[in-house]
Amino acid sequence: MDLRCDRSLQPSRRQWVFQSTAAACAFAFAPTLSAAASEDGILRTAESIHHELTLNASATRIYNALTDSAQFQKMELLSAAMQSMDVKSHPATIQREPGGSFSLFGNYVVGRQLELLTDRRIVQAWRASSWSPGIYSIARFELEEHGSATKLIFDHTGFPIGDAEHLAAGWYANYWEPLRKFLA
């Protein structure tokens, strides 16, 4: 049988356009993907942020500062974000139940509460409004009380590659330094 003459075996125009586009995209992105992912499709490059700090306050005070809208708003007013974001006309809103939403720093940071263990752990789906729609990272705050102080262990993962330095500096300028001032 001559395949060139049998039209039922030839792709339609729509199929041809789709397949050609898919092939062109695969060719264009192949060097990027092959450098980043192995044959099993697992991406082996990632960035993360890990901070550990000791704060002279109880785990309860720290937990409340990070999960209560009014307290977080006071903390925001002490942050570097005050210089560039409209945190007064768009105050912090934080829902204190798993699945609840939050909006911080004049709606620049938004997300959902994934896990809340009172005075022990906060896990959030966290995103900057400048990121592409649907992109969320995971921010995890662990609180370990040691006498009158509390060790805060923080991990941030899943954010866009290339954002680590900016985000790490932002955590210090907009969370840790203002939190220390707020708790003093």
Protein Blocks (a to p, Z undefined) as FASTA:
>chain_A
ZZklmmklpccfklmmmmmmmmmmmmmmmmmmmmmpcfkopafbdcdddddddddddfkl
mmmmmmgmklmmmmmmmpmklmmpcfklmccdddfbehiacdeehhlagcddfbdcehkb
ccdddddfkbcehiacddddddddehjbccdddddehiaehilmmmmmmmmmmmmmmmmm
mmZZ
